[in-house]
Amino acid sequence: MLSQLLFAAVAALGAGDVLCLKDGRVVDGVPMERKDGGIALAYQNGTVFVADELIQDAVLEADAARAPADAAEAEQRKNGMVTFEGRWIPEKKRAELVAKRLAERRARAEEAKARLEWRNRAIVETKNLRFEHQLPDHVFAEYRDSLEAFLATFSRNWKLETPKDRAKLPVNIYIDRRNFFQVAGVSGGVLAYFRFKKPYDLNGYHDRLDPDYAKQVLYHEFVHYLEKLVDIDFAYPHFPNESVAEYYGASRWDPVARKFTTGLLQEGRLWEIQTDIAGGERMSLERLISSDRLYEHYTWGWSLVHYLMNDVKLEPKFESFFLALSKGKAVRRTAIGFDNLQTCSADEVWRVFRQEFGLKDAEAVRKFEVAWHEYVDGLIARNTSVAGKEKAGYQALETGRPLRAKRFFQEAIDAGSRSPRVFLEQAGLLLADGKAAAGLALIDRAIALDPLNGAFHGRKGRALKATGDKAEGERLVKLGREIGGDDPWIEIDLTDGDDDGTK
């Protein structure tokens, strides 16, 4: 039997066999058996196999009956030592660690479930921001700390200050996309937004399959608020507005070093640019800057800002250009029509850009453009990562271009993607095209990468029900609910979208 110490520690929590995954999840209450290459979990609605590469450690009742592998192990057992996460530790210590993780997991689950309704949201005020959110506290902490660090970093780099009499910016973070749509009243491909007219607020949602991308989207939108520190009465034109936001969107918060790093590569945008070039399309400098509301302001525009901000001679000129649009005395501005806001036309932006960079004639513009394009070519040559193809697929899907998304996702898969989300998104696109076998095969690959995600099994079940296999489909939906018994997202995942299993 499981040792008395460990059994006593976890029995009160309803545990038996206990599985600890490398991503921090803990699973208990399910009979488990060690198999070649992993552990099989026997749920009531089916058996799920978890590969060794996903497992941090496991404590199974059957382990106590296993004979020692060698004399060294026999000696450790004799001295009351057991293995846990690759180390020999006292049995009592292992019991305490396992019990603590189980208790923490259940407390977090209860906390998250309570916040599924927006009326139960948490409200937290920090130095400069006022958060309302539905997230478990340990998930929320990184959003809280990173946004405060972002504000401090941006303010320091651009020599800006938050006016002392300005109210703290409300930041609303929803637990998932559906809650974001329902409560914030948005639709379509909106992932986050900043309300740029009074009353200001910042809104976004957490994506548990890709939390880093969710944060980058929120960073992008946060830039639009930070621009209000430059001039509260000025609305930046689409270029450089979205291009600068993309530049700062590619940032990362290190919670251990307490460091916020800006201006990283937008790998998805770079891959989109690479696709344009392969198709014979290179963006001209004049068209990029003198055109209003181009999609390429997010792609080529980002690359231009990245080029300028990474050149010691050009960076101060770009900063001067950016600030001149709102503060320059000779700049022509026009009223928007509400909140006393003013902006500039795209033609005026182009004029100011040429002036700040000393581009006096067509030849000077050509040379500048060549240098920028060479910089982009260098980025492409050095950075052809799988992550870029994945992000390009997400961006294409979110902007209503499913054919382009399908191509990017397939390229990511062919290049060795290990992201369950990529396989699920591509599966949804294939299922929507009527390619059931191919779509189901990709869901199976997502399950292999994350077998204890109940939503994945449920997604496959819904797809099977839609294609006629109702009995097997219903079993998998039940298995999904069983696996995700304490997962606050599970019912959302199993009911979000149509019954064709594509979402």
Residue pairs with C-beta under 8 A, 6 or more apart in sequence:
1 7
1 61
1 64
2 16
2 59
2 60
2 61
2 63
2 64
3 64
3 82
3 91
3 95
5 91
5 92
5 95
6 59
6 91
6 94
6 95
6 98
8 95
9 95
9 96
9 98
9 99
10 16
10 18
10 28
10 95
10 98
10 99
10 102
13 28
13 99
13 102
13 103
13 106
14 28
14 29
15 28
15 29
15 98
15 102
16 28
16 29
16 30
16 31
16 61
17 28
17 30
17 31
17 32
17 58
17 59
17 60
17 61
18 26
18 27
18 28
18 58
18 59
18 60
18 98
18 102
19 26
19 27
19 28
19 32
19 39
19 41
19 50
19 55
19 58
20 26
20 55
20 56
20 57
20 58
20 85
20 98
20 101
21 27
21 50
21 54
21 55
21 56
21 452
22 54
22 55
22 56
23 54
25 105
25 452
26 98
26 101
26 102
26 105
27 41
27 452
28 102
30 41
30 42
30 43
31 41
31 42
32 39
32 40
32 41
32 42
32 58
32 60
33 39
33 40
33 42
33 60
33 62
34 58
34 60
34 62
35 49
37 51
37 52
38 49
38 50
38 51
38 52
38 54
38 55
39 49
39 50
39 52
39 55
39 58
39 60
40 47
40 48
40 49
40 50
41 47
41 48
41 49
41 50
41 452
43 479
43 482
43 483
44 482
45 475
45 476
45 478
45 479
45 482
46 457
46 475
46 476
46 479
48 451
48 452
48 457
48 479
48 483
49 451
50 451
50 452
51 448
51 451
54 450
54 451
56 85
57 83
57 84
57 85
57 86
59 84
59 94
59 98
68 74
68 77
76 82
76 83
76 88
80 90
80 91
81 88
81 89
81 90
81 91
82 88
82 89
82 90
82 91
82 94
83 89
84 93
84 94
84 97
84 98
105 486
106 486
108 136
108 137
108 138
109 486
109 487
109 488
111 136
111 137
112 135
112 136
112 175
112 488
113 488
114 120
115 121
115 122
115 133
115 134
115 135
115 136
115 175
115 488
116 134
116 175
116 179
116 488
116 492
118 134
118 174
118 179
118 183
120 134
121 132
121 133
121 134
122 131
122 132
122 133
122 134
122 135
122 137
122 140
123 130
123 131
123 132
124 130
124 131
124 133
124 140
124 144
125 131
125 168
126 144
126 148
126 168
127 148
128 148
128 151
128 162
128 168
128 169
129 144
129 147
129 148
129 151
129 168
129 169
129 170
129 171
130 168
130 169
130 170
130 171
131 140
131 143
131 144
131 170
131 171
131 172
131 173
132 170
132 171
132 172
132 173
133 140
133 143
133 171
133 172
133 173
133 174
134 173
134 174
134 175
134 179
135 143
135 173
135 175
135 206
139 206
139 211
140 173
141 255
142 215
142 253
142 255
143 171
143 173
143 206
143 215
143 218
145 253
145 255
145 258
146 215
146 219
146 253
146 260
147 171
147 218
147 222
149 253
149 258
149 259
149 260
150 219
150 222
150 226
150 248
150 251
150 253
150 260
150 262
151 162
151 222
151 226
152 260
153 260
153 262
154 160
154 223
154 226
154 229
154 248
154 262
155 161
155 162
155 226
155 229
157 262
158 229
158 230
158 319
160 226
160 229
160 230
161 229
162 229
169 200
169 201
169 202
169 225
170 199
170 200
170 201
170 202
171 201
171 202
171 203
172 183
172 184
172 201
172 202
172 203
172 204
173 203
173 204
173 205
173 206
173 218
174 180
174 183
174 184
174 203
174 204
174 205
174 206
175 205
175 206
175 488
175 489
176 205
176 206
176 207
176 208
176 489
176 492
176 496
177 205
177 207
177 496
178 492
178 496
179 205
179 492
180 186
180 203
180 204
180 205
181 187
184 193
184 203
186 193
186 203
188 400
189 397
189 398
189 399
189 400
191 204
191 205
191 214
191 217
191 398
192 202
192 203
192 204
192 205
192 217
192 218
192 220
192 221
193 202
193 203
193 204
193 221
194 200
194 201
194 202
194 203
194 221
194 222
194 224
194 225
195 201
195 202
195 203
196 224
196 235
197 338
197 339
197 341
198 339
200 225
200 228
202 218
202 221
202 222
202 225
203 221
204 214
204 217
204 218
204 221
205 214
206 214
207 213
207 214
208 489
209 420
209 421
209 424
210 394
210 419
210 421
212 252
213 391
213 394
215 253
216 249
216 250
216 251
217 249
219 248
219 249
219 251
220 245
220 246
220 248
220 249
221 245
222 248
223 244
223 245
223 248
223 249
224 241
224 245
226 248
227 234
227 236
227 241
227 244
230 322
230 323
230 326
230 327
231 326
231 327
233 339
233 340
233 341
233 342
234 325
234 326
234 333
234 341
234 342
234 343
235 241
235 336
235 341
235 342
235 343
236 244
236 325
236 326
236 343
237 292
237 325
237 343
237 344
237 345
237 346
237 349
238 292
238 293
238 294
238 297
238 346
239 288
239 289
239 291
239 294
239 297
239 301
239 346
239 349
240 301
240 305
240 321
240 322
240 325
240 349
241 297
242 297
242 298
242 301
243 297
243 298
243 301
243 302
243 304
243 305
244 305
244 322
246 266
246 269
246 298
246 301
246 302
246 305
247 262
247 263
247 266
247 302
247 305
247 306
247 309
248 262
248 263
249 266
250 262
250 263
250 264
250 265
250 266
250 302
251 260
251 261
251 262
251 263
251 264
252 260
252 261
252 264
253 259
253 260
253 261
254 260
254 261
263 306
263 309
263 310
265 306
265 379
265 383
265 388
266 302
266 306
266 391
267 383
267 385
267 387
267 388
267 391
267 392
268 387
268 388
268 389
268 390
268 391
268 392
268 393
268 394
268 395
269 298
269 299
269 302
269 303
269 391
269 392
269 395
270 303
270 379
270 380
270 383
270 388
271 388
271 389
271 391
271 392
271 408
272 299
272 392
272 395
272 396
273 299
273 300
273 303
273 376
273 380
274 380
274 384
275 392
276 282
276 283
276 299
276 300
277 380
282 373
283 296
283 300
284 369
285 304
285 365
285 368
285 369
285 372
286 350
286 365
287 294
288 294
288 296
288 297
288 300
288 301
288 304
289 346
289 349
289 350
289 353
290 346
290 347
290 349
290 350
291 346
292 345
292 346
294 301
295 399
298 395
303 372
303 375
303 376
303 379
304 372
305 318
306 379
307 314
307 371
307 372
307 375
307 376
308 314
308 315
308 317
308 318
309 315
309 318
314 357
317 356
317 357
318 356
320 356
321 352
321 353
321 356
321 357
324 331
324 352
324 356
325 331
325 344
325 349
325 352
328 352
331 344
331 348
331 352
332 344
332 345
332 348
333 342
333 343
333 344
333 348
334 342
334 343
334 344
334 345
335 341
335 342
336 342
336 343
344 352
353 359
354 360
354 365
357 368
358 364
359 365
359 368
386 412
386 415
386 416
386 417
389 408
389 409
389 411
389 412
389 415
389 417
390 408
390 409
390 412
390 417
390 419
390 421
390 422
392 408
393 405
393 406
393 408
393 409
393 412
393 422
393 425
393 426
394 405
394 425
396 402
396 404
396 405
396 408
397 405
397 425
397 429
402 429
402 432
405 425
405 429
406 426
406 429
406 430
409 422
409 425
409 426
409 429
410 426
412 419
412 422
413 422
413 423
413 426
413 442
417 423
418 449
419 449
420 446
420 449
420 450
420 453
420 456
421 446
423 442
423 443
423 445
423 446
423 449
424 442
424 443
424 446
424 456
424 459
426 442
427 439
427 440
427 442
427 443
427 446
427 459
427 463
427 502
428 439
428 501
428 502
428 503
429 439
429 502
430 438
430 439
430 442
431 439
431 440
431 463
431 466
431 500
431 501
431 502
432 500
432 502
436 463
436 467
439 463
439 501
439 502
440 460
440 463
440 464
443 456
443 459
443 460
443 463
444 460
446 453
446 456
447 453
447 456
447 457
447 460
450 456
452 483
453 483
453 484
454 479
454 480
454 481
454 482
454 483
454 484
454 485
454 487
454 490
454 493
454 494
455 480
455 484
455 487
455 489
455 490
455 493
455 494
456 480
457 476
457 477
457 479
457 480
457 483
458 476
458 477
458 479
458 480
458 481
458 484
458 490
458 493
458 494
459 480
459 493
459 494
459 501
460 473
460 476
460 501
461 472
461 473
461 474
461 475
461 476
461 477
461 478
461 479
461 480
461 501
462 473
462 477
462 494
462 499
462 500
462 501
463 473
463 500
463 501
463 502
464 470
464 472
464 473
464 476
464 501
465 473
465 474
465 477
465 499
465 501
466 473
466 499
466 500
466 501
477 494
480 490
480 493
480 494
481 490
481 491
481 494
484 490
484 493
496 503
497 503
